[in-house]
Amino acid sequence: MSMREINLPARILMGPGPSNVHPRVMQALSSPTVGHMDPTFIELMDSTVELLREVFQTKNFLTLPVSGTGSAAMEAALGNILEPGDTVIIGLNGFFGDRMSQMASRWDVEVVLVEAEWGHIIEPEAIGKELRRHKKVKLVAMVHAETSTGVLQPLEEIGKLAHEHGALYLVDTVASLAGCHIPVDEWGIDICYSGSQKCLSCPPGIAPITLNDAAIQALDNRKSKVHSWYLDLSLIKYYWGTGRTYHHTAPINMIYALREALRVVLEEGLENCFARHHRNGCALRAGLEAMRLKFLAPESYRADMITAVMVPDGVDGEGVRQVLLNDFNIEISGGLGPLKGKIWRVGLMGQSSKASNVLGFLTALEQILTKEGFEVPQSAGVNAANKILATS
């Protein structure tokens, strides 16, 4: 076993997550550990919940961070609502819609998939069609920002359709919370969850979730126990709410970090945070387009926080990623599933959403592509991005 001290490079993280972490968050993470029932920690729990409500734009009482990654929050969101015999409609147009369907299929429920080609949105009418065909749908579940494709899914109309047919509405905002406008209450989202490591710029390992009264009622009226004891919100809510009944040892220092990450977001201001993500996303796309690169997602539905750009014919996509990492210290990701080897996924999330990162990435990519033999108009990407940055 190696006993060497950890000495890791300080990467520029421009993949689909994690994003770079604010120094204040790292400092909070290194604060002294106290007991999970310590009165000072209980106070921090309360303030963390209040900050989460502000970022989710909700008044929901049951709002808390799940002790686990975004996938744990996904399982908590689905597993606390669904029970044997229920029907769930899931929009599947990427890797994480597929993950939802895999989870739900383990619980003896009817999973109805509404599929679209990866890189395209789920049309509301397709959801409406299945709601009319299945008379007792318990839940409609959608991914907002699909990091495997760079698609930002419109949400409001699908939520209205779900409620018109008596179904609850669940939305995955792992990649979009704090990166764009998601008013949970206004849009009628009954269950919403996220992750810490994307636009919140906290290390991975803790996952915000919020449930409204309708979702809590469904949880309280279950005929069977929640499949997972660890993720059973009917138990966890008594630790985070009144009574402080012990459930599990919370990831204390991660909650410190999440609280500070939320403070950083709210000090900037939600609208300013959304505008920054949009400005930098537009600049990145303008630069890539000027370099004659193409996108996977249609223009109307491209997410600001994650861009899926097609690898040009004749270019070694994985080789480009390695040069970016080794020579420029920039991390981006390749494609997942059927898009493996076909796209690059470039993230501008949270603290990684900076003009300097946009310009640095475009400069590096131009150099690498030129060496690869792909003709790029000199400085076209940086010039196009700068025009956006200078006028917005």
N, C-alpha and C positions, 0 to 999 in steps of 0.2 A: 504494500500500500504506500502510495506517495504521500509524504508529509510536507510537500512544498507549500509555501504560502500562496493563496489565490492571488493572481495578478492578471486581471482581465482587461482587455482593451475597452476604451470608451467609444463605442460605436455610435454612428448616426443612424438611428433606427427608423427606416422608412419602408418597412414592410407592413403587413396587415395587423401588427401588434406582436409584442409589446411596443409601446412608444417610449421615447426618452422620459425620464422621471425628473421632476423639478427638484433642485437641491433641498428645498424646504421639506419636501416629502421624504427624501432620504434621511434628513435630520430627524424628522418625527419618527421614522421607522427605528432609529437607533436610540430612542428615548428609553429610560429604565422600564423594565417590565414590572408590572404590578399584578396582583391577583385579579382574576376575572370577576370577583365579587367585591373588589375594593371600592369604597365609596367614590374615590376620585375617578376610577374607571367607569363606574355607573354614570357619572356626570358626562364623561366623554361619549358614552353610548347614546345618551339623550341628545347631545348636541350633534352627533353624527347623523342621527335619524332626521333631525330638523333640517340639516344641510341637504340630505338626500331628497327630502320632500321638495325643497326649492329647486334642485336640479331636475328632478322628475316633473316639476310643475304640477304637483298634486297636493291634496290635503289628506290623502289616505292615511289612516291610522297605522295599518299594517305595512310599514315600510322599514326595511332593515337590510343589512348586508349578510348574505349567505356565506358561511365559512367554506369556501371552495372557489374554484374558477367559474368562468361563465357557463361552462357545461353543467356544473352543479346547479347553478341558478336555472338553467334550462330544464333540468330534471325535476327541480323543486316546483317550477311553474307548471309543468305538465302533470307531474305525479301527484300534486296536492289537489288538483281539480278532477282528473280523470280516474275512473274506477271501472271494474269489469262491467261490460255491457254498454258503456258509453260510446258515442260516435264523435270523432274529432275530424275536422277538415284542416289539412295542412297545405299551405302553399309551398311548392317545391320547385325552385328555379336556381338552386345552387347547393353547395356542400352542406350548409347548416340547416336548410330546410330538410335535406335528406337525414341529417342527424336527428332532428325532431321526430321524423317518421320512424327512425330506428328505435328511438326511446319509447315512443307511444306503442309500438307494435309488441313490446314486451309485457304489456299489462292487460291483455285480454280485452282490448277495446277495438272497435271498428275504426280503422284509419282510412280516411278518404283523401287521396292525394289529388290536388289540382296542380298540374305540372305545366311549366313553360320551359322553353329552351333556355339553357344557361346563358345569361347575358340579356335576358328580357324580363319584363315585369310579369307578375300575375295579374291578369285583367279582372277587375271587380265582377264583371258579368259571369266569368267562369266560376267564381266563388258563389255568386247568386244562384247559378244553375244547380250546383250541388246542394245548396241549402234548400232549394225547392224540392229536390229529388229525395233528400233524406229528412224526414219530418221531425226527428228528435236529435238534433245536433247539439251536443253539450258545449263544444268549444271550436272556435276558428283561430288558427295559429299562423302567424306570418313573421318572416324575418324582414326587418326594416332595411338595414344596410348589409347586403350580402357580400362579405369580404372575399368570397371566392370569385366574384364576377364584377365587382364595382358598381352594382345596380342599387339604386335607392328606390325602394318600393313605396308608392303612394299608399297611404293608410286610411284616410278618413272615410272614404266611400265603403270600403270593406267592413269597417267597424259598424257603420250604420246598417249595412245588410245583415251582419251577424245579429245585432240587437233586434232588428225587425223580425227575425226568425227565432228569437228567444235563446240565442247562443251567447256565450261569453266570448270575449275577444282578448287574445293573448298576443303580445308583440315582443320579439327579440330586438333589443336595442344595444346589444353588446358593442357594436362598432360605431353607433351613432349618438349615444347619450353624451351630451355636452359638445357635440360636433355640429348639430343642427337642431332646428326647432322641433321639439317633441312634447307638446302640452298634453300630458297623460289624461288629465281630467277633461279638458276641452274636447279631445278627440274620442272620448268614451272608451279608452283602453282599460279593460278590467284587470288584466295581469300584465305587468311589464317588468322585464329584467335586463340587466346589463352586466358588464365586466369592468374590472378596475383598471386594466392595462391598456386600454385604447385611448379614447379622447379624454378620459379622466387622468391619464398619465400617472397612475399609481402602479407599483409592481403587481404582477399577476398573483392571484390567490384568494381574492375576495370579490363577491359579486352582489351588487345591489338588486333588490327586488321590491316591488310594491303591488299590493292587492287592494281593490276597492271593496265596498260593502257587499256588492253582488257576488264577488269572488269568495269573500269570507263566508257568506251564507252557503255557497256551494260546498265549501270546505267543511263547515259545521254540520251540514246535512248529509254527509257521506254515509253510505250504508256499510262500507268496509273501511278498515284502517288504511292509512297511507302506506304504500308498499315499502317506502324507505323510512326507517325510524330516524335516522340522522337528519333527513331533510323534511321531516314532518313539521310543517309550519303551525299546526294546531298545538304542538308542544313548544316549538321554538318561540312562538309569540309571547309566551309567559316569561321567557327570559328577557326578551327585549321590551316587553310592555310592563304592565303592572304586576307586582308580586316578585319579579326577578327570580323565578323558580329555576334552579340549576338544570341545564339540559346538556351542555357540553362545554369544554374549555374553549372559549372564543380565541381566535388568533389575535391576541391583544395588540401586538405591535403593528400588525397589518391594519387594524382598525385605527390606530394612531395615524398611519400613513394615509388611509382613505379619507379620514377627517381633514387632514391637511390638504390633500389633493382637491377636495370639495371646496375648501376655503380659497385655494388658489383660483379655481374656476369662478367662484362667485365674486371674488375681489375684482377680477377682470370684468365681470358682468356677463350674463348669459348671452345677451344680444351681441356684445362685442366679441365674445368667443365664437359664436356662430359666424359672424362677419369675417373674422380672421380665417376660419376654416374655408369659407367660401372664396375669399380673395386668393388665398394660396392655392386652392384647388383649381380655380379658373386660370391662374398663372401657369401652373404645371401643365394643364391641358393645352393651353395656347402654345407653350413651348414645345411640347411633344408633337403637336399638329404641325408646327412650323418646321419640325425636323422630318416631316413626311411619315410620321408613325400613325397607326390606326388604333382605334379603341374597340373594345368588345361591346360595351353597353351603348345603346342609342343615346344621342346627345341629351334628350329631355330627362333621362333617368340616371345620369352619372352622379355618383356620390362624390362629395367634396373630400371626404376623408380617406377614400381608397379608390385608386384608378387602375383599371385593368387595361394594359396596352399590349397590342399584338406584337409578338416577336417577328421581325421581318424575315421573309424567305431568305435562306442562305446564311442567316446569322445564328451562331451558337448561343442560345438564350441562357443556358446554364453557365457557359463560359463568361458571358458578360456579367452575370451576377457575381461570379467569383472574382473577376477583376475589380468590380466596384467595391467588393468587400476587402480584398487584399491590398489594393493600391490606393483606394480613396476612403476606406473605412466606412463605407455606406452599405447598409443592409437593405435589400429589397427581396421580395419573394417571387417564386415561380407559381405556376398554375397547379390547381388540385384536380383530382379526378380526370374527367375527359379533357380538361384544359391543361393538363400537365405537359410542359414543353412548348405550349402555344402562346402563353401570355407571361408578362411580368406584372406583378401587383405592387404598386407604389403607394405607400401610405403617407398621409399627412395628418396625423392624429395628435391631439393634445399638444404637448411641448415639442413634438416633432413637426408640427405645422408652423414652419417659419419660412420667411422669404429667403433667408440665407440657405436653407436646405433645398428649396426649389432651385435656386440658381446654381448651387454647388452640384446638385444631382444632374441638372441639364448639361452643365459644362463637362462633367465626367463622362456622361453618356455619349456626348458628341465625340469626344476623343476616342472612346472605346469603339463606337460604331464605325468611325472613319477607319480605324485599324482593321476592323472586320470586313472592310470593303463596301459598307453601306454608305452611299453618298448622302452626306448631310450638308445643307447650305451653311457655310461658316457663320457661327454665332447666332444662327437663326432662332434657335430655341431660347437662348438667354435674352435676346433682343425682344422676342415676342412676349416672354414672361415679364420682362421689365416694363413693357408698355402697360400691362395689366396692373402691376404693382404700383406704378407711378400714378395711375388715374383712379384707384379705388381705395 
